[in-house]
Every structure is written in C-alpha cells, then in structure tokens.
Amino acid sequence: MNKEIVIAAYDKELDWMTQFNSDIKQTVYRKGTKTDNENEIFIENNMGRCVHSFFNHITTNYNNLSDITFFAQDYPFDHWENLIEVINGDVSEVTNYASLTIDGYYGFHWNSIKVPGPNGGIMHSLKATTHHGSGGIISCSSNGSPQDRNPLINVDKYWEILFDEPKPSIYEFIPGGHFGITKEHIQLRSIDFYNKICTLLIEDITSPWVIERIECYIFNPKYKTKL
C-alpha cells in the first residue's frame, strides 16, 4: 500500500518533512508569496485556505490517488503532534492513533501541550461521537459556536447545498481538519461532489471554517449527498 502526505503551505518552511521515510510520496501546495519553491505546486488564489488545497488535490487526482493520503497544514504539530510517527509507521496501525475512524477515513487531533505558547494551544477535549464511526469529536451549532464567533458562519446553508438529508441539530467534527483517507473511501463520493466543495471554498470567505465542521459528514457515506 503506497502512502502520500499532502501539505497545504502558506508562509512556513517545511524542513521537518525530511523526516518522512523515502517511500512516502510528498505533495506540497503553496499559497502566498513563496512562488518559486522547488517541487511545490503554487496556487495563486488564496481563497479557501488549507481546506481548498486539500479538496483541490482530491479533484485533481481523483482517478490517480495514492492508496492512502494524509492531509495536513504546513505546521501541523499543535493539531497532530505525532504526525511523522503515524505516517512513517505501519498503515495497519493508523487506527490506533486516529481520534475518529469512519471506515477508511481517519481524523487526527492530539498534542501534549500543557501550557499554551508559541507552539500552539492545548488540544480540545474530545467526546464520543454519535454521528460517525468510532472515536471522539467536538461539536458546534450552525453558527460555528462555541468555537467561532464570526456572525457570517452558516453551517446549515452548506448542509442544504451538499446533502440530501435532514440537517443535524449539532455538527460533530475533528478540530483542525487533519486526516488520512484511503483511495476507495474518497471515491465513495463523486468527483462532481468534490468539485462543488472546491467552488464553495473559492466563493465564500467563511467556507473553510464551515467545511471543517462538515468534513466528517463529507466522508461518511451514510449521509446521502445531492451530487
């Protein structure tokens, strides 16, 4: 089984990526002003933040995906401290480190930070999921609270655009949106569905925070989609 790490980069240096085993494919999407970095794919429009880079990779490579792909930010360690150990390790052990598992989807959220500082804040306390496979999540209302206070966030609106199901009363998600996923699990949804998500991420400035909150539903096949 081949593995790939996809990094959504903006202004961070990526020297830490040299710690990955040589057999792990590395793909970096860069937004921002560092336009000439060797072996990186530059995306000119910074709309959609890291979430857009992730779904752009899915749509661009839909028919040529690695067996399992991991998605992370350019400094992931406050969200997923043991990322390098997990990705370098045996694929069969990924479930041991995932905070949430939905068949071939693995959400990650863990750090050992005890006092917030320059390396990030302490991890969220997770509670058992009731909407998804197995593991822990945090939850929010349609307006993104209690984690976000942006009055423009409307998760229900996106739900009605993407899903052909009654909207949930709360939304369960993995904070930070770092995940691994198998090729087969991605392809349970159509490329048109993922293209629609990319369009939303480009058109709406609040979309990255909304898509983070419905990421687990996007990759949970028990929730029927409109595309």
DRENBA-807157 format. One record per residue (C-alpha): residue in three letters; x, y, z. Coordinates in steps of 0.02 Angstrom, whole numbers, plus 32768, in hexadecimal, padded with zeros to 4 digits. Example, Ala and Ser with C-alpha at 12.3 -4.5 7.8 and 13.67 -1.06 7.14 Angstrom:
BEGIN
ALA82677F1F8186;SER82AC7FCB8165;
This chain:
BEGIN
MET800080008000;ASN804C80A77FCC;LYS803D8141803A;GLU803D81FB8014;ILE80458297807F;VAL7FF083338039;ILE802283D8808B;ALA7FC3847B807A;ALA804D84FE808D;TYR804885BA809C;ASP80DB860F80F1;LYS812F85838154;GLU81D2852A812A;LEU81C1846E8118;ASP826A842B8151;TRP821083B381C4;MET81D38351812D;THR828183048118;GLN8252829281A9;PHE81D8822F813E;ASN820F818680FC;SER824C81888048;ASP81BD811B800A;ILE8138819B803C;LYS8102820D7FAE;GLN810582C57FDE;THR809583477F8B;VAL809783FD7FBF;TYR801A84817F88;ARG805985317FAB;LYS7FF285CF7FB7;GLY8037867B7FE2;THR80D786D07FA7;LYS815386407FA1;THR8133861C7EE9;ASP81D785CB7EB2;ASN81F0853F7F30;GLU823384A57ED8;ASN81C0840D7ED2;GLU8129846E7F11;ILE808584907EB6;PHE805A85487EBF;ILE7FA285787ECC;GLU7F9086317EA7;ASN7EE686527EF5;ASN7EEC86447FB3;MET7E2F86317FC6;GLY7DFC85988027;ARG7E9B858D808F;CYS7EE184DE80B2;VAL7E37848B809C;HIS7E3284BF7FE5;SER7EE084767FC9;PHE7EA583CF800F;PHE7E0983C37FA3;ASN7E6784087F0C;HIS7EDD83747F1D;ILE7E4A82FB7F24;THR7DF783417E88;THR7E9A834F7E26;ASN7ED0829E7E51;TYR7E2882487E63;ASN7E5581BD7DE8;ASN7F0B81B27E1E;LEU7F0881B77EDB;SER7F8481617F4D;ASP7F4580CC7FAF;ILE7F3E8139804A;THR7F5881F6804F;PHE7F76826080E9;PHE7F49831980EA;ALA7F9A839A815B;GLN7FC78452816F;ASP80788496815D;TYR808D8495821A;PRO801E84058253;PHE806983D782FA;ASP7FF58438836D;HIS7F6383DB831C;TRP7FBA833582FC;GLU805C8327835D;ASN808D8276832D;LEU8068828B8273;ILE811582538239;GLU811381B682A5;VAL80648188826A;ILE808881A081B1;ASN8131814981B9;GLY80E380B78217;ASP8083801F81DF;VAL7FE2804F8186;SER7F857FC981E8;GLU7FAA802B8288;VAL7F5E80D0824B;THR7EBC80A782A5;ASN7F1B809B8349;TYR7F4A8153833E;ALA7EB0819B82E9;SER7E3A81FF8357;LEU7DA881D282E5;THR7D928143826A;ILE7D0B813481E4;ASP7D3D80978184;GLY7DCA80DA8115;TYR7DC9818B815C;TYR7E3A81B581F0;GLY7E2E825C824B;PHE7EC1829282B8;HIS7EC78308834C;TRP7F4982F583D4;ASN7FD583578426;SER802F835384CD;ILE8030841084E9;LYS80058439859E;VAL801A84F78598;PRO7FEB855D84FD;GLY808185B084AD;PRO80D985D18407;ASN80C7851A83D4;GLY800A852083E4;GLY7F7F85078460;ILE7F47847084C1;MET7EDF83F18463;HIS7E2283F0846D;SER7DCE837284DF;LEU7D7682F5846E;LYS7CD4829D8494;ALA7C9081FC844A;THR7C40820F839F;THR7B8881E88384;HIS7B82821382C9;HIS7C1A81B88284;GLY7C7F81188294;SER7CE4810D8333;GLY7D4E81848399;GLY7D44823683D6;ILE7D0982DE8392;ILE7CDA838D83C6;SER7C3683DB8392;CYS7BEE84838360;SER7B4C84D98333;SER7B2485168284;ASN7B7585BE82A6;GLY7C1B856B82D4;SER7C0C858C838E;PRO7C538573840B;GLN7CF9856983AD;ASP7CDB85FA8334;ARG7C8586A18347;ASN7C7E86D78290;PRO7BC8870D8274;LEU7BD386DA81BC;ILE7BF0862181DC;ASN7B5985BA81A9;VAL7B7684FE81A9;ASP7ABF84D78187;LYS7ACA853680E1;TYR7B5884C780A5;TRP7B01842B80E3;GLU7A6984538079;ILE7AD884707FE1;LEU7B3A83CE7FF1;PHE7ACD834E8048;ASP7A2782FB8024;GLU7A0582D780DB;PRO79B18334816B;LYS7A3283A681BB;PRO7A74836F8266;SER7A4E83D782FF;ILE7B0A83E28323;TYR7BA383C282B8;GLU7C2B834A82F0;PHE7CDC836682AF;ILE7D96835082CA;PRO7DE683F882F6;GLY7E6C842E827C;GLY7E3183BD81EF;HIS7ECC834E81E5;PHE7EA482A381A0;GLY7ED982098140;ILE7E6981AF80C4;THR7E71811B804F;LYS7E58812B7F93;GLU7DBF80BB7F9B;HIS7D6F81248022;ILE7D8781C77FC1;GLN7D3981777F27;LEU7C9A814C7F84;ARG7C6A82007F55;SER7C6782437EA3;ILE7CE882BB7E5D;ASP7C5883347E3B;PHE7C3583387EF5;TYR7CEA83667F1D;ASN7CED83E77E91;LYS7C5484397EE0;ILE7CB184457F85;CYS7D4684967F2E;THR7CD285167EDF;LEU7C8585417F87;LEU7D3385547FD2;ILE7D6285D37F4C;GLU7CC086367F52;ASP7CA3864F800D;ILE7D2486928088;THR7CD486338119;SER7CD5858D80BC;PRO7D7685428105;TRP7D2D854781B5;VAL7C8885018178;ILE7CD484728115;GLU7D41844681AC;ARG7CA1842E820F;ILE7C5183BA818E;GLU7CF0835F8159;CYS7CBE82C181B5;TYR7C1482C08161;ILE7C6582DD80B7;PHE7CC6823C80D2;ASN7C3C81DB812B;PRO7BDD817980A4;LYS7B43815F8110;TYR7B16821580ED;LYS7ACC8224803E;THR7B0C82B37FD2;LYS7AB883147F45;LEU7B4582EE7ECA;
